[in-house]
Amino acid sequence: MVRRWLLISVIMSILTAWASAQPLVTLKGTLKGYFLSPDGNLSVYELPFTFPDPPVPADLPKRLFPLWAGYYLQGEFSSQKSIQSVWLLSGSGRLLWRRHYPEGVTEVTIPYQMGGWVGVKGQDGLSIRLLVRFDDGSETVIRPHFPVLFEKVLPLKVDWLDFVRIAEVAHLLKVKGKEIWKGFTLDGIPFLLEGDEGQWVLVNHPKPPKGFVQYEGPLPKVPFAMTVHVGQGMEMRAWREEMTGMLLKVNGVWTAALRYFPNWWVLEEHAPPGYTVTREPDAVDRLETIVHEAFHVWWFQRMKEPNTEGRERKSQAIVLKVAEGESLARALEAKDDLEKRRWTKAF
């Protein structure tokens, strides 16, 4: 009898220890958005995350660089104890999502709409955590495991796809440049990428303004040499709604400027149910803008600047008077050399 009681006691102790060793909460989910890999691949990555066990190894880089952009997150978890409240926090502690369950639950979906997504900013930190409060008043913090290491968010607050687009246009002009205009290439053409919070990023600019520093961090791997300087932008006239680019003098150098659109990173298929979130700029329109503004610069590099004596000397006034008319567009679209030259003369 004593032996039987001892055996039952041992079994109960083992079961109790096993039960106490089981995780109170299990979690799985997905984080999705644009990342830059160490080898220069700029792409949308879909990263699984889990708790308490690490996710199954996937065909992903070991490290990824988050960008100054938005990301999409969704997940679900279950608990052995009834849950009263859940808070989802970014790496910097920013509140991303919260939910209170007055009657208690043991299964939670983030967000609560099936198939929905929670937004998180790369600059707020992607190493998320969850604070879970149970009905008995106890709390626990969950730090999910990701299959990659997140590097520090890259400091360029621009549309990172523009680096790839500029390289694509450079390649196009090398192959088809003669069909557009003889001698027209992106070699020697400086670009200004307008960024968030007033940041300016200069690409291949020969004379960056005072205060600009050379960027030494990673960039997308493209077959076009790029030297990048970053600084705080100077005053620039307001963009008209239809404008995506303009010609601008930066420290005395004609520069092709590209407008910043905060929604460049949007994945339209992940818009909240019932909402439409438009991604800007349109990819084809952006390529056309790069060609258009680059040709302005290329032309002014080779032609005498218009006489503006007695008129306002602002570069924008010159551009609006001469370069932003229909002449250049018609010259580029002309089907024969004679027509091209006629419109160029008007330009």
N, C-alpha and C positions, 0 to 999 in steps of 0.2 A: 504493500500500500504506500509506504514511504517512498519507495523507488518510483512508483507510478506518479506520485505527487511531484517528486523532483523532476521527472522527465517532462511533465506538463509545464512546470515552472520554467525549465530551460527553453522549451519550445515557445512559450509565451514571450520570454525575454528576447529570443531571436526575432520573432515576428514584430515585436514592439520596436526593436532597434532597426529592423528593415523598413518598417513603416515611417519611422522618424527620419530615416535617411533619404526617403523619396522626396523629390522636389515638390514644394507647395504649388508652384506655378510652372507651366510649360508654355513656351512661346515660339511662334514661327511667323515669318513675314518676308516682305520684299521691299527693297529700296531701289529706285530707278531714276536715271538721269544721265547727263553728260559728264564724263570724266576724261582726264588725260592720263594715259598710261606712261610709265617711265620710258618706253621706246617711242613716244610721240604719237601714239594712236588716239585721236580725238573721236569718241564714239559714245553712244548710249549704252550703258551697262546696266544689267539687271542683277542685283546682288541679293541673295537670300540671307536671312539672319535667323538665328534660333537661340533658345535657352531651355534647359541648362547645357545641353550637349552642343558642341560645335556643329556647323552645317557640313553636309557631305561635300568633300572636295570637288570643286568645279573647274572648268577650263577657263580660269581667270588669271590676270596678272597678280603677283603677290602684293603689289602696292598700286594705289591709284591716287591721283591728285584731284581733289574736289575743286570746282570752279565757283566763281562769284555768280551763282545761278540758283534756280529752284530745282528741287528734287521731289519725287513722289514716294510715298510710303503707305503701306497697308500691312495689316497683320491680324492675328487671332491668337488668343491664349485661353487656357483652361486652368482651373484651380481646384485643389482638394477642399479648400475652405471657401465659404461664401464671401464674395467681394462686395464692398460697399462703394468704393470710388477708385478711379484710375486717372493718373496724370501722365501724359507723354511729354518729355522734356528733350530739348536739343542738347548737343554737347556743351553749349555755353550756358545751359540752364533756362533757355527760353521756353515758355509754355507753348506747346504745339497743339495739344488736344486734351480734353478732359471729359470725364463722364461720371455721373453719380447714379447709383442704383439703390433707391430707397428700400426695395424689397430683397436686395441681395441677389447675386448671380454667381454662377461658377464657370460660365463661358462668356468671353468678350470678343467682339470684332472691332478692329480699328481701321477706318471709322465705323460708325454703327451702320451706315448704308452698305449693303452688300455690293462689292465691286467698286466701292469708292476709294479715294486716296486722300491722304493728309499731306499738305505741303510743308517742306522744310528747306531752309536756305543753307547753301553750302557754307556761307560765311558765319552761320550760327553754330556750325559743328555737326557732323553727321554721326558721331558716336552717341547715339540716343540712349536714353534710359527711361524706365517706367517706375513710377511710385505707385504702389498698390496698397490700399487700406482695406483690411478685412472687417467683417461685421463685429468681431470681438475686440476691435480697436487696435489690433496689432498692424504693423506695416512692414513692407519689404521693398527693396530697390532691385530692379532687374536691369542688368546690363547685357544686352544681346551680344552674341558672337557673330562676327562677320567673317567671310572667307578671305578678305583682303585687309591690308593695313591702310588706313587713311592717312595720307600725308597732310601737311598744313595746306589750307586752301590757298590757291595761287592768287597773287595780288592784283592781277590785271582784271579790271571790272568792266570788260568789254564783251561784245559778241565774239566769242572765240571762233566761231565758224568763219568769220571774215578772214582770218589768217589762211584758211584753206581756200576760200573763194578767190582771194588775191592770187594765190599760187595757181589756181585753175585758170584764171584769166591770163596770167603770164604764159602758161603753157599753150593756151589757145592762140595767143598772139604770135607765139613762135611758129606755130603750125599754119595758122590762117591769117596772120597779120597783114600780109600783102593784099589780101582780098578786102581788108577794111581800109587800110591806108599804108602806102609804102613807107617802111621805116618805123612804123608805130609799134613800140614794145613797152613793157613796164620797167625796163632797165632805166634806172635813174629817176623813176617817178616816186616821190614821197607820198605817203598816206597818213592821214590822221583818223584814228578810230576814237570817236567820242565814247566815253564810258560813263558808268553810274557815278553819282556823287561828284560830278564835275571833273572826273579824271580824263586826261588825254593820253593816248598811246600813239606815238609816232613810229611809223615803219619806214625804214630806209630814208630818213630825213638827214640831209647833209649838215644842217646847222640847228640842232635842237635849242630852244630858248633856255635862258638861265634858269636853273632850278630843276631841269629835267635830268634824270639819271638813266644810265643804260641798264636795261633789264637783263639779268643774267640767268633767270630761271628757265624751266623747260617750256618749249613751244611745240605745236603740232609739227610732225615730221613731213615736210613738203619739199619738192624739188625746185625751190626758189629761195635764194639767199635773203634773209631778213635780219636787219639790225633794228632793235626795238629800244626806244626810250620812253620813259613814263614820267608824268608830272601832273600838276594841277592845271586845268585848262584856263585860258584867258577868256575874256568876254567875247561871246559870239552871238550874232543876231539870232532871233527866234526862228525855229524851223516852221515853214509853212506846212500845213497838214500833208500835202501831197509830196513834199520833198523828202528824199532819202539820202541825198548827198549834195555837196556844194564845193565850189572852188574857193580856197582860202589861202591868204598869205600868212604863213607861220614863220616868224622871225625873218621876214623878207623873202621867203621862198614859197613859190606857188605849190600848193599841196591839195591833194584830193581828199576831202573830208567826208566821212561816212557817219550818218546819224546813228545814235544808240537807241535801240528798242528794248525796253525791259523784258519783253516776252519772247526774246529770241530762243530761249531754251524750252519753250512750251511743247508738250507732247499732246496734241489736240485730242487724241483718242482717250486720254485720261482725264478729260474735263469732268467736273462733278455732274452727277445725274441732273438733267434739266437745264444745264448751263452750256454755253458755247464760249470757249476761250480761243481767241485767234492768235496764231503764231505770227509774229512779225520780226524781220521783214520776210516777204516772199522770196524764196531762193532765186528764182529766175530774175525777178525785179532787181535783186541785189547785185547779181552778176552784171546786168545791164548798167546799173549805176556805177559800178567800178570801171567798166569800159568807158562810159560817158565822161565821168570826172577825170579819169586818167588821160583821156584825149585832150581835155581842156589844158591840163598841165603840160602835156607833151607839146601842144601847139604854142602855148605862151613861152615855153622854153626856147622856141625856135623863131618866134615872130616878135617884132618890136611892140612893146607895151603901148596901148593907145595913149594919145595926148590928152591929159585931163586938166590942163591949165585952166584955172578959173572955176573948176568944178570940185565937188567933194572928193577927197583923196582916199576915202575908204575903199578897200579892195572889193567889198561886197557891191559898192556902187558900180565899179568897173565891170564886175561879172554880170550884174543884172542888166547893164547897158549893152554888153557885147556878147558874152559867152552863153548866157542862159536862154537865148532866143531859139527860134526854130532852125536857124541856119546850120548849126553844127549837126543836129539830128538829121536834117535832110542831106547834108553832105555825106554822113556815114551811111545813109540808106540809098544813096545814088547808085545807079546801075552802070554808069560809064564815067570815064575820067573827066570828060567835058562838063557833065552835070556836077560832079564832085567839086570841080574847080570853081564853078559859078557860085555854088552855095558857100564854098570856103571864102570866096571873095566877099560875099555878103556878111559872113561870120566875122 
